[in-house]
Amino acid sequence: MVANMIMSLFFLILSLVGNALAFYPYVPNYDTQDAADASPSLTVRDNKYTIVNAKQPTQSDSAPVDQDGGDLTYMTTVTFGSQGAQYHMLIDSSGSQSWVFGSDCTTQACNNHDTFGTANSNTLKTSSTPFSVGYGTGNVNGVLATDSVTVAGLTVPLTFGLASNATDEFLSYPMDGILALGQASSSDATFMNALSQQGHIPSKLFGIHLSRDVDGANGNDGEIDFGTPNSDYYSGSLSYTPIIPDQSFWQIAIDGAGVDGKSASVGPQRNAILDTGTSFVYMPLSDAQAIHSLISGSSQSGETFTVPCNTQSTVQISISNVNYNISYQDIVSSSTDGGTTCGSKIVGRQTFGPNQWLVGDVFLKNVYAVFDFDQNRVGFGAKTANANGDDPPSSSTTSSPSTSSATSSTSSLASASTASNSTGGSSTQSGPDSAAQSSGSSSGTPAPSATTRSVGANFASGSTNLLMSVVLIGLISLL
């Protein structure tokens, strides 16, 4: 009886961990002799955080998007309070609660980051209202607070979480908090709502371009644009897709997927949760198997896959009759055996529902993405030659999806039922006017500009400790 209860609890915990909020800069264990080398920039920090500072944008109401030097964590600088204290905040398109490490926090994760408190601002107002957020990797809690917040030169009053506790997973990440840009009610205290209510932006949207570390200094141009997309980062027009209603995420329907123009037998009615706070792409195991079966030399070990390090296979995802390429540079991780075998950044892990993919930076680096709150839609544009270094133009009107980052869709990739898009088809327009679960009352080598800060232990051990802690708590409750 007790054994059955323990097993039931264990599987419940696994399901809860898998279905926590996004923010999933997770590096899987590729089951090799030296799995830690699969992503040394995350799991082997040598007691340093690496932050690669992006170039300053030329467009107004825009901010540089910095990263960790491994394409795992994308951040922007946020200024808090009366004394102009600056913090690196992860950009989280799936989060609804912004937060920063608080100066009263004494956990190791807080000790290794910059913290914010009354010593940093005489306008900070703290409350007794608790907040708590659980992610795919780690959780934080504390109280809600209010102060001025500035991003991209835009200053608004904002209610945010002041974390007094953070789990050890956050030792592995360079950011000092999270800037939540997810879907939320218009009455919730979010940064985008505040920008809109204060009249700072013409449209309630943001566009984002994520840099790719292997492109070097010339490609170190990550950028987030508030109110108006930056057309310098995409060619042609933006292709918009309506988000699926009654959801907390930026979630859209997927038509299908493939590799080098060949259709993969992924399941029908698949949806993508688009998350800038997630490093890889996660999908049900059967879908990951279908995609990797078309990559020559791939191999499976549980939920993870390996591919030849020299593969040049291009994965396509079809959305609203447009095929978007994912470059092999973004699929191939570091060598798992010190030789010719590398990890794949497409993982067979079901993080949410059986029909949902969690689509992170592996995909988003290949497009300029616009998240439009007013029109409840997401737009994608094919990257231009000035995006991601000196790469050739990434748009094409040819029928072969393997030759460009965005092409007209062919029926060979439309293996998923288009009926899943219950809100209708896409629209292709050139501008914005063309038409996480939380609690609380507030609803390669780094570029030369890399800076470093102090850090602690690796993610893998923190994740195990978190799971074991929950197991022990559950066992105690059973007793």
Order of alpha helices (4+ residues) and beta strands (2+ residues): alpha-alpha-beta-beta-beta-beta-beta-beta-alpha-beta-beta-beta-beta-alpha-beta-beta-beta-beta-beta-beta-beta-beta-alpha-beta-beta-beta-beta-alpha-beta-beta-beta-beta-alpha-beta-beta-beta-beta-beta-beta-alpha
